[in-house]
Amino acid sequence: MTAVLDSLQQGRQTVQPALRAAIDRLDPTSRSIAYYHLGWTDLDGNPTSGGGKAVRPALALLSAEAAGAAPETGLPGAVAVELVHNFSLLHDDLMDGDTERRHRPTVWAVRGAASAILTGDAMLSLAQEVLLEVDGPAAVAAARLMSEAVNELIRGQVLDVAFEKRHDVSLDECLDMAAGKTGALLSASTAIGAVLAGAPAATVSALAGFGADLGLAFQLVDDVLGIWGEPSTTGKPVYSDLRARKKSLPVTYSITHGGAIGRELSAWLAAPDQPDEASLRHAADLVDQAGGRRWALDEAHRRMTAGQHKLEEAEIGDHAREELLSLARFIVTREA
């Protein structure tokens, strides 16, 4: 675990100067908001230390290494996937009504909805600029990969919003939503470095497939943490997904496979009243009793194993393969 965290820290140190240089190209208002969102400054613009784990940039750098190139070959891809990820977070927080991320107020909560939308849009556009400035034909291929991933991400988000008004969401539909919402960008992250390195299609495909499986594993664990995560670690209130009545993967599994308990949970989700702490705790217990928590964690490990098989069949270096697998294991055992 320590080695993985060190690897993530090294990746963040490699990416951050290039990411900062890209952000500095934005207009002053968008730049200052992006700096705050990324954890680089406080609301008054004073420097701070913080930010996310930078999993996606680390995957992009390892992807280039897996293709036999220097990790720095994947640097434009690493910057691009981090920009796209944060575009989605800015919009996500607004759509979900979340007022806190990483133990700080979210952008929309302190600067308004318009600022969150526009800054997210600016970061999305900037991601494509960064990729298209790469010399050679790999630039267009990488930009196309990113564009396709964003389209899938948005499709997943559209489904996620639509599910809020439906009471008949199937588990397969929920998995398909997660494959778009989370899996698409992680798939692109694990392939884009190889694309920039000019890797053969078979290598790119294997890495993308590994990332797609990893994305579903990531979402499954995220959904478990969204109910039972420790607030001091996750930065969100306990039962946050239940409070928002999200049809997350463990919830959907419990409804569709939990029999009488699932029906009780479905009725709870459909109730119009605002749940108190006792009600939220009861709903979490229903998910647990129906097997949703256990299934989600088991399925996360199954997806990771499937991804591991794809990597084992790919013609990539042993060191890069083990680094990718170590990062995957960290993702499915994380607590935030």
VENQUIBEL-V536675 format. One record per residue. N is the residue number from 1. PSI is psi in whole degrees, 0 to 359 (NA if undefined). NEAR is the number of other C-alpha atoms within 10 Angstrom. D_LAST is the distance of its C-alpha to the last C-alpha in Angstrom with 2 decimals. Layout:
n;psi;near;d_last
N;PSI;NEAR;D_LAST
N;PSI;NEAR;D_LAST
This chain:
n;psi;near;d_last
1;317;12;13.89
2;320;8;15.47
3;320;11;17.56
4;315;16;14.83
5;323;14;13.11
6;319;11;16.73
7;318;17;17.35
8;320;20;14.60
9;318;16;16.03
10;319;12;19.49
11;318;24;18.77
12;320;21;17.51
13;327;12;20.67
14;319;18;22.78
15;325;23;21.61
16;316;16;21.34
17;319;12;25.15
18;323;16;25.90
19;318;20;23.25
20;320;16;24.67
21;323;11;28.17
22;313;20;27.42
23;325;22;25.95
24;347;15;29.03
25;349;11;31.21
26;164;16;30.09
27;156;11;32.24
28;320;11;31.71
29;311;11;30.07
30;322;21;27.56
31;314;19;26.92
32;323;21;26.20
33;319;22;23.81
34;319;28;21.96
35;316;21;21.84
36;312;24;20.27
37;321;25;17.70
38;355;19;16.74
39;15;18;16.40
40;334;17;19.74
41;165;19;21.72
42;185;17;21.78
43;336;17;23.75
44;3;8;26.97
45;7;12;26.36
46;137;9;25.90
47;140;13;23.87
48;166;13;20.40
49;135;9;17.81
50;201;13;14.32
51;178;16;12.86
52;185;12;10.23
53;345;14;9.72
54;43;19;12.93
55;314;22;12.41
56;316;26;15.29
57;322;32;17.74
58;320;28;17.27
59;320;33;18.15
60;318;35;21.10
61;317;31;22.48
62;329;31;22.24
63;318;37;23.94
64;318;30;26.88
65;322;23;27.12
66;332;31;27.15
67;5;25;30.13
68;10;17;31.94
69;169;19;31.55
70;144;16;30.22
71;325;24;26.51
72;340;18;27.81
73;328;22;29.50
74;5;29;26.22
75;314;26;25.48
76;323;29;26.73
77;321;37;24.57
78;317;36;21.47
79;316;28;22.36
80;315;31;23.14
81;328;30;19.96
82;323;26;17.91
83;315;28;20.43
84;318;25;20.24
85;316;23;16.46
86;331;20;16.76
87;314;23;19.84
88;326;21;17.99
89;318;18;15.27
90;316;25;18.24
91;321;20;20.00
92;311;16;17.12
93;320;19;16.52
94;312;19;20.26
95;323;13;20.77
96;350;12;18.17
97;20;13;19.41
98;129;17;16.06
99;0;16;17.15
100;137;16;14.02
101;133;18;11.38
102;42;18;9.63
103;22;13;11.79
104;156;15;14.88
105;141;16;17.26
106;162;22;17.07
107;313;28;20.12
108;329;21;21.98
109;333;16;21.69
110;336;12;23.45
111;353;13;25.51
112;160;12;26.23
113;318;16;25.71
114;319;12;28.21
115;319;19;26.53
116;317;27;23.17
117;311;18;25.14
118;321;16;27.42
119;320;25;24.95
120;315;25;22.90
121;319;18;26.24
122;320;20;27.25
123;324;26;24.21
124;313;22;24.87
125;320;15;28.52
126;325;20;27.84
127;316;27;25.86
128;322;23;29.04
129;314;16;31.21
130;318;20;29.36
131;318;25;29.85
132;348;19;33.44
133;353;12;34.44
134;139;17;33.98
135;141;10;37.44
136;174;11;38.70
137;341;12;38.17
138;336;20;34.56
139;312;21;33.67
140;319;18;34.77
141;318;17;33.13
142;319;26;29.74
143;323;24;30.19
144;317;15;31.19
145;316;19;28.17
146;319;26;25.92
147;318;17;28.06
148;321;15;27.86
149;319;24;24.06
150;320;22;23.98
151;318;15;26.53
152;319;20;24.45
153;314;23;21.31
154;320;18;23.59
155;316;17;25.14
156;321;23;21.87
157;321;20;21.19
158;316;14;24.78
159;318;17;24.37
160;316;20;21.23
161;319;14;23.33
162;324;11;26.35
163;336;19;24.70
164;335;15;24.21
165;5;11;28.02
166;149;10;28.62
167;11;14;28.79
168;32;12;29.65
169;126;17;26.64
170;163;16;26.80
171;321;20;24.08
172;320;12;25.54
173;319;16;25.35
174;321;20;21.70
175;321;19;21.00
176;319;16;23.22
177;314;25;21.39
178;326;26;18.02
179;324;25;20.00
180;309;27;21.11
181;319;27;18.25
182;317;24;15.65
183;325;30;17.79
184;316;28;20.49
185;324;29;18.76
186;325;31;17.03
187;314;31;20.52
188;323;30;22.16
189;322;33;19.90
190;356;34;20.95
191;335;35;24.55
192;327;38;25.36
193;320;35;25.94
194;322;33;28.32
195;315;30;30.05
196;334;29;30.63
197;358;22;31.98
198;32;20;34.45
199;156;21;33.26
200;154;12;35.14
201;323;11;34.06
202;322;11;33.29
203;314;23;30.78
204;317;25;29.08
205;318;19;29.07
206;317;23;27.54
207;319;30;24.69
208;320;27;24.14
209;319;25;24.21
210;316;28;21.64
211;324;31;19.32
212;317;26;20.09
213;319;26;19.20
214;322;32;15.96
215;318;27;15.24
216;320;27;15.91
217;317;31;13.81
218;313;26;10.81
219;322;24;11.82
220;314;27;12.50
221;319;26;9.15
222;321;23;7.80
223;325;23;10.78
224;316;22;10.25
225;331;23;7.02
226;345;24;9.34
227;311;25;11.79
228;5;20;10.70
229;149;21;7.20
230;120;16;8.04
231;323;16;8.97
232;340;12;9.29
233;316;12;5.69
234;336;18;4.53
235;7;15;8.06
236;155;23;9.56
237;151;16;12.15
238;146;20;12.06
239;23;22;13.82
240;319;19;13.22
241;325;21;14.14
242;322;22;17.04
243;324;19;18.15
244;0;15;18.54
245;42;18;20.19
246;138;19;18.31
247;68;26;19.79
248;174;26;16.59
249;311;27;17.15
250;326;25;16.95
251;313;33;19.05
252;318;26;21.52
253;315;24;21.93
254;320;27;22.69
255;317;29;25.19
256;342;18;26.93
257;1;16;27.02
258;6;21;26.96
259;229;12;30.63
260;324;12;31.56
261;319;21;28.05
262;321;23;26.91
263;322;16;29.81
264;320;15;28.94
265;319;24;25.37
266;318;20;26.95
267;323;12;29.31
268;316;19;26.59
269;326;21;24.86
270;349;14;28.29
271;140;11;29.26
272;342;7;30.00
273;155;8;29.19
274;122;10;26.11
275;142;17;24.28
276;181;10;24.03
277;320;11;21.54
278;320;9;23.78
279;318;14;23.98
280;318;21;20.24
281;320;16;19.92
282;317;14;22.85
283;318;24;21.38
284;320;20;18.19
285;323;16;20.72
286;316;23;22.70
287;317;23;19.92
288;312;18;19.43
289;327;15;23.21
290;356;24;23.77
291;6;20;21.61
292;320;27;18.96
293;313;27;15.98
294;317;15;17.81
295;315;17;19.01
296;316;22;15.72
297;320;20;14.37
298;319;15;17.88
299;325;16;18.21
300;317;24;15.11
301;324;22;16.85
302;317;14;20.13
303;322;21;19.10
304;321;26;17.88
305;319;19;21.25
306;318;15;23.09
307;322;24;21.60
308;319;21;22.57
309;322;13;26.10
310;320;19;26.38
311;322;25;25.58
312;332;13;28.06
313;349;10;30.72
314;151;16;30.29
315;81;15;32.48
316;163;18;29.97
317;149;12;29.89
318;321;12;28.51
319;313;12;26.46
320;320;21;24.69
321;314;21;24.18
322;324;14;22.61
323;318;18;20.30
324;318;24;19.17
325;322;19;18.75
326;320;15;16.84
327;321;21;14.32
328;317;27;14.25
329;323;18;13.78
330;318;16;10.76
331;319;21;9.22
332;358;20;10.33
333;9;14;9.35
334;165;13;5.78
335;6;15;3.83
336;NA;18;0.00
